[in-house]
């Protein structure tokens, strides 16, 4: 298994859209709750706060999994590596554990940015590389373009969106998925099924949704600024949803609630 689905890193703390003191305090609370995987990006403009907070925790570097993502505006040959080096300076790291391409390029030609990503790994700037928001056809091309393993495709993934086609394609090429918008930005709370299922396990609605994702074989990224919610989001490994409960939640994927549409992100690809 890749680093993204080792047990310690199945649950990552996402830092978007946090900045400043709010980011610092949330990351400290996440580390205290047990998180050891942390996700940031050039686009988030909080790499410096993330690095400072992680140093403040005192957690040994080799116990952390730090992910950052390259902004599409830096996909050209002149600025790609320089932008990654700037990210490392901001984070206070010699290398990140995982370096992702934040989006496919707007022109759809994914090969140049993938090769630049692999070059950063070869230079020792990143231990692992991956992508985000890739479609199945892009994943198939990506694994043929680079020699290094693609350790994840980070995508919108939650129980209110059917991603079976994407999952099947990712499994076909051996690229694990990781989730963002894991509780659909709170939309799951509008569906009583999650709380009803949770009562049988002594868990809350968000915990049920996150556990469903993990049992699908997808690692989760979650964000909160409230310590209680941060702890609850991490505390999802001590129960297993039954097959009937998984099936009941599967039925909700037909809701088709996609958050990241072209209205929100005009450069998004045509989703599977």
C-alpha positions in Angstrom: 0.0 0.0 0.0 1.1 3.6 -0.6 1.8 6.0 2.1 -1.7 7.5 1.5 -3.5 4.4 2.7 -1.2 3.2 5.5 -3.3 3.2 8.6 -1.6 6.2 10.2 -2.3 8.4 7.1 -5.8 7.3 6.2 -7.0 10.4 8.0 -5.4 13.7 6.9 -6.1 17.2 8.3 -6.9 19.6 5.4 -5.9 23.2 5.9 -8.1 25.0 3.3 -9.2 27.8 3.7 -7.5 28.5 7.0 -4.8 31.2 7.4 -3.0 33.0 10.2 -3.7 32.2 13.8 -6.8 30.2 12.9 -4.7 27.8 10.8 -2.1 27.6 13.6 -4.6 26.7 16.3 -6.5 24.2 14.2 -3.3 22.4 13.2 -2.2 22.2 16.8 -5.6 20.8 17.8 -5.4 18.2 15.0 -2.0 17.1 16.1 -3.2 16.8 19.6 -6.1 14.7 18.4 -3.7 12.3 16.7 -3.4 13.5 13.1 0.0 13.0 11.6 -1.0 13.7 7.9 -1.5 17.3 6.9 -2.6 18.7 3.6 -1.8 22.2 2.2 -1.2 23.8 -1.2 0.4 26.8 -2.9 -3.2 27.9 -3.7 -4.2 27.9 0.0 -1.5 30.6 0.9 -1.0 28.9 4.3 2.1 26.8 3.8 4.1 29.0 6.2 1.5 28.8 8.9 1.3 25.0 8.4 5.1 24.6 8.7 5.3 26.8 11.7 2.5 25.0 13.5 3.9 21.5 12.7 7.3 22.6 14.2 5.5 23.9 17.2 3.9 20.5 17.9 7.3 19.0 18.4 6.3 15.9 16.5 9.3 14.2 15.0 9.6 14.8 11.2 9.6 11.1 10.4 6.2 10.7 12.0 4.5 13.3 9.7 3.1 13.1 6.2 3.1 16.5 4.7 1.3 17.1 1.4 1.4 20.2 -0.7 0.2 20.9 -4.3 1.6 22.9 -7.2 -0.6 25.8 -8.5 -1.6 25.4 -12.1 -0.1 28.8 -12.7 3.3 27.3 -12.0 3.1 24.4 -14.5 5.6 25.9 -16.9 9.2 24.8 -17.0 10.6 28.1 -15.7 8.5 28.3 -12.5 7.6 24.7 -11.5 10.6 23.7 -9.5 11.2 27.2 -8.2 7.6 27.2 -6.9 8.2 23.9 -5.1 11.4 25.2 -3.6 9.5 28.2 -2.4 6.9 25.9 -0.8 9.6 24.0 1.0 11.1 27.2 2.4 7.7 28.3 3.6 7.1 24.9 5.2 10.6 24.7 6.6 11.2 21.3 5.0 13.9 19.8 2.8 11.2 17.7 1.1 7.5 17.1 1.3 6.2 13.6 1.7 3.7 14.0 -1.2 3.7 16.6 -4.0 0.5 16.8 -6.0 -0.5 18.7 -9.2 -3.5 20.7 -7.9 -5.5 20.5 -11.1 -5.0 19.2 -14.6 -3.8 22.0 -17.0 -6.5 24.0 -18.6 -5.5 22.9 -22.1 -5.8 19.2 -21.2 -2.2 18.4 -22.0 -1.1 16.7 -18.8 2.2 15.2 -19.9 4.5 18.3 -19.4 3.4 19.0 -15.8 3.6 15.4 -14.9 7.2 15.2 -16.2 8.1 18.4 -14.2 6.5 16.8 -11.1 8.6 13.7 -11.6 11.7 15.8 -12.0 11.0 17.3 -8.6 10.9 13.9 -7.1 14.2 13.0 -8.8 15.8 16.2 -7.3 14.7 15.1 -3.8 12.2 17.8 -3.4 9.4 15.3 -2.8 9.4 11.7 -1.6 6.2 10.8 -3.5 4.1 12.4 -6.3 0.5 12.4 -7.1 -2.3 14.3 -8.8 -5.7 15.8 -8.0 -8.9 16.3 -9.9 -7.9 13.8 -12.6 -10.4 11.9 -14.6 -10.1 8.3 -15.5 -8.7 9.0 -19.0 -6.1 11.3 -17.4 -5.1 8.7 -14.9 -4.6 6.2 -17.7 -2.3 8.6 -19.5 -0.5 9.7 -16.3 0.7 6.2 -15.3 2.1 5.8 -18.8 3.8 9.2 -18.7 5.9 8.9 -15.6 7.9 6.0 -14.1 7.4 7.0 -10.5 4.3 5.6 -8.8 1.4 8.1 -8.6 0.4 7.6 -4.9 -3.0 9.3 -5.0 -5.6 11.2 -7.0 -7.2 13.6 -4.6 -10.8 14.3 -5.6 -14.2 15.3 -4.4 -15.5 12.2 -2.7 -18.4 11.9 -0.3 -21.6 9.8 0.2 -23.7 12.2 -1.8 -21.8 11.8 -5.1 -21.5 8.7 -7.2 -17.8 8.2 -8.0 -18.0 4.5 -8.9 -16.7 5.1 -12.4 -13.8 7.1 -11.1 -13.0 4.4 -8.5 -13.1 1.6 -11.0 -10.7 3.5 -13.3 -8.4 4.4 -10.4 -8.3 0.7 -9.3 -7.7 -0.4 -12.9 -4.5 1.7 -13.1 -3.5 1.3 -9.4 -3.8 4.8 -8.2 -5.5 5.2 -4.8 -8.1 8.0 -4.3 -8.1 10.4 -1.4 -11.0 12.7 -0.6 -11.7 16.3 -0.2 -15.1 17.8 0.7 -15.5 14.6 2.6 -18.7 15.6 4.4 -19.9 17.6 1.3 -19.3 20.8 3.1 -22.0 20.0 5.6 -24.6 18.8 3.1 -24.7 15.4 4.7 -26.4 16.8 7.8 -29.5 17.5 5.7 -29.9 13.7 5.3 -31.2 12.0 8.5 -29.8 8.6 7.4 -26.3 9.4 8.7 -27.4 10.3 12.2 -29.8 7.4 12.3 -27.1 4.9 11.3 -24.7 6.6 13.8 -27.0 5.9 16.7 -26.3 2.2 16.4 -22.6 2.7 16.7 -22.5 5.6 19.2 -21.2 7.8 16.5 -22.2 11.1 14.8 -23.4 11.7 11.3 -20.0 13.0 10.1 -18.2 10.0 11.6 -20.5 7.7 9.7 -19.9 9.5 6.4 -16.1 9.5 6.9 -16.1 5.8 7.9 -18.1 5.0 4.7 -15.3 6.7 2.7 -12.5 4.7 4.5 -14.4 1.4 4.0 -14.6 2.3 0.3 -10.8 2.2 0.3 -10.4 6.0 0.1 -8.3 8.1 2.5 -10.0 11.1 4.0 -9.1 14.8 4.3 -11.2 16.7 6.8 -11.0 20.3 8.2 -12.6 22.0 11.2 -11.6 24.8 13.5 -13.5 23.3 16.5 -11.5 20.9 18.7 -14.4 18.6 19.4 -15.1 18.2 15.7 -11.5 17.7 14.9 -11.3 14.9 17.5 -14.5 13.3 16.2 -13.4 13.4 12.6 -10.2 11.5 13.7 -12.1 9.0 15.8 -13.5 6.8 13.1 -11.3 3.7 13.2 -12.9 2.0 16.2 -16.1 0.8 14.4 -17.1 -0.8 11.1 -20.2 -0.1 9.2 -22.3 -3.2 8.4 -23.0 -4.3 4.9 -26.6 -3.1 5.1 -25.6 0.2 6.4 -22.9 0.6 3.7 -25.6 -0.3 1.1 -28.0 2.3 2.6 -25.4 5.0 2.3 -24.5 3.8 -1.2 -28.0 4.6 -2.2 -27.5 8.3 -1.3 -24.7 8.7 -3.9 -27.5 9.0 -6.4 -28.2 12.4 -4.9 -25.6 13.7 -7.3 -24.5 16.6 -5.1 -21.3 17.8 -6.7 -19.7 20.8 -5.1 -16.8 21.5 -7.5 -18.7 22.2 -10.7 -17.5 24.3 -13.6 -19.6 27.2 -12.2 -17.3 27.1 -9.1 -14.1 26.2 -10.9 -14.3 27.1 -14.6 -11.1 25.2 -15.5 -12.3 21.9 -14.0 -12.3 19.0 -16.5 -15.4 17.3 -17.7 -16.0 14.9 -14.8 -16.6 11.2 -15.2 
